[in-house]
């Protein structure tokens, strides 16, 4: 019996064949799909007709769209300290600027409503060398997004991302305290926190308001300096068994969603994500 539902970002299984991704996800017991890159493009750039086809395909495989993994606030913040060059900036087919954010925001809400996603994943601008100096501007942007989301029955999920200004559990806890909003929650990513030198579980997790964790991303790595080496989930450095037990004990009942990053023993993302998907199923099962 699975104690928590599992999901995945579909492009971790296949970037261009949604049928292949969903079939493999279903085969390892997943019930949720996160949309990021589809047909080689970011979901936010798809047409309405393409999105309708995506929704039909997800439904046909017995899954549901749980989140739009959008690129919102994944850009340089103007008039801020320099960007911290130590961290790789992954854009997943959607590189945008600060000036693009109003248009992207409007489209993200349209995409979420069209696909049934109840969570829109966002970030906190590319990480500067002094993240604390931009915290008020990050908080303001998140509050504005949450106000818009509340009107639509959607929740904004801030992901702690090592290449952005909110990267650790401690940093996430501070920004959530500053923006106490019912339509803003945390997408907790322990691996991202580890890249910044935090021990995500138990240390980073212990700082968080557990009732505001609305979604969890699962991947695993070993970190040297600030560079991760990705590997099979549950077999690297992170204590995923302890983290999942803690989430259950603290009342979390949302999805654990695979964001593999590892490309497997043969450089095959489908094989790698299938291995990690099986490992995830074992981790959440009694």
ChimeraX attribute file (.defattr): number of C-alpha atoms within 10 A of each C-alpha:
attribute: neighborCount
match mode: 1-to-1
recipient: residues
	/A:1	8
	/A:2	12
	/A:3	14
	/A:4	19
	/A:5	17
	/A:6	25
	/A:7	32
	/A:8	29
	/A:9	27
	/A:10	27
	/A:11	27
	/A:12	21
	/A:13	28
	/A:14	22
	/A:15	20
	/A:16	15
	/A:17	14
	/A:18	19
	/A:19	16
	/A:20	14
	/A:21	24
	/A:22	27
	/A:23	16
	/A:24	20
	/A:25	28
	/A:26	18
	/A:27	13
	/A:28	20
	/A:29	17
	/A:30	26
	/A:31	22
	/A:32	24
	/A:33	26
	/A:34	24
	/A:35	24
	/A:36	24
	/A:37	25
	/A:38	22
	/A:39	14
	/A:40	14
	/A:41	15
	/A:42	21
	/A:43	25
	/A:44	27
	/A:45	17
	/A:46	17
	/A:47	11
	/A:48	13
	/A:49	9
	/A:50	14
	/A:51	19
	/A:52	15
	/A:53	13
	/A:54	20
	/A:55	18
	/A:56	13
	/A:57	16
	/A:58	22
	/A:59	13
	/A:60	12
	/A:61	14
	/A:62	13
	/A:63	20
	/A:64	21
	/A:65	23
	/A:66	25
	/A:67	27
	/A:68	28
	/A:69	23
	/A:70	28
	/A:71	27
	/A:72	25
	/A:73	25
	/A:74	26
	/A:75	22
	/A:76	19
	/A:77	21
	/A:78	11
	/A:79	7
	/A:80	15
	/A:81	14
	/A:82	15
	/A:83	19
	/A:84	16
	/A:85	12
	/A:86	12
	/A:87	16
	/A:88	12
	/A:89	16
	/A:90	11
	/A:91	12
	/A:92	14
	/A:93	16
	/A:94	18
	/A:95	13
	/A:96	16
	/A:97	15
	/A:98	14
	/A:99	12
	/A:100	13
	/A:101	16
	/A:102	11
	/A:103	9
	/A:104	18
	/A:105	20
	/A:106	12
	/A:107	17
	/A:108	22
	/A:109	22
	/A:110	14
	/A:111	24
	/A:112	25
	/A:113	15
	/A:114	13
	/A:115	22
	/A:116	16
	/A:117	22
	/A:118	20
	/A:119	28
	/A:120	28
	/A:121	24
	/A:122	24
	/A:123	25
	/A:124	29
	/A:125	27
	/A:126	25
	/A:127	28
	/A:128	20
	/A:129	15
	/A:130	14
	/A:131	22
	/A:132	12
	/A:133	13
	/A:134	18
	/A:135	18
	/A:136	13
	/A:137	14
	/A:138	22
	/A:139	19
	/A:140	13
	/A:141	15
	/A:142	25
	/A:143	19
	/A:144	10
	/A:145	20
	/A:146	22
	/A:147	17
	/A:148	18
	/A:149	20
	/A:150	15
	/A:151	10
	/A:152	14
	/A:153	11
	/A:154	21
	/A:155	26
	/A:156	29
	/A:157	27
	/A:158	27
	/A:159	25
	/A:160	27
	/A:161	28
	/A:162	23
	/A:163	25
	/A:164	24
	/A:165	27
	/A:166	27
	/A:167	26
	/A:168	30
	/A:169	27
	/A:170	19
	/A:171	19
	/A:172	27
	/A:173	20
	/A:174	16
	/A:175	18
	/A:176	19
	/A:177	12
	/A:178	15
	/A:179	19
	/A:180	13
	/A:181	17
	/A:182	13
	/A:183	23
	/A:184	26
	/A:185	26
	/A:186	26
	/A:187	25
	/A:188	30
	/A:189	24
	/A:190	29
	/A:191	28
	/A:192	25
	/A:193	25
	/A:194	25
	/A:195	25
	/A:196	20
	/A:197	14
	/A:198	19
	/A:199	19
	/A:200	26
	/A:201	21
	/A:202	14
	/A:203	12
	/A:204	20
	/A:205	24
	/A:206	14
	/A:207	16
	/A:208	21
	/A:209	16
	/A:210	18
	/A:211	12
	/A:212	20
	/A:213	19
	/A:214	21
	/A:215	23
	/A:216	22
	/A:217	21
	/A:218	25
	/A:219	25
	/A:220	28
	/A:221	24
	/A:222	18
	/A:223	17
	/A:224	10
	/A:225	10
	/A:226	15
	/A:227	14
	/A:228	16
	/A:229	14
	/A:230	19
	/A:231	21
	/A:232	23
	/A:233	27
	/A:234	19
	/A:235	14
	/A:236	16
	/A:237	16
	/A:238	21
	/A:239	17
	/A:240	23
	/A:241	14
	/A:242	13
	/A:243	16
	/A:244	19
	/A:245	14
	/A:246	17
	/A:247	18
	/A:248	15
	/A:249	10
	/A:250	11
	/A:251	10
	/A:252	20
	/A:253	15
	/A:254	17
	/A:255	19
	/A:256	24
	/A:257	27
	/A:258	27
	/A:259	24
	/A:260	29
	/A:261	18
	/A:262	22
	/A:263	18
	/A:264	19
	/A:265	11
	/A:266	8
	/A:267	10
	/A:268	13
	/A:269	20
	/A:270	21
	/A:271	17
	/A:272	22
	/A:273	32
	/A:274	21
	/A:275	16
	/A:276	26
	/A:277	30
	/A:278	16
	/A:279	16
	/A:280	27
	/A:281	21
	/A:282	15
	/A:283	19
	/A:284	19
	/A:285	11
	/A:286	9
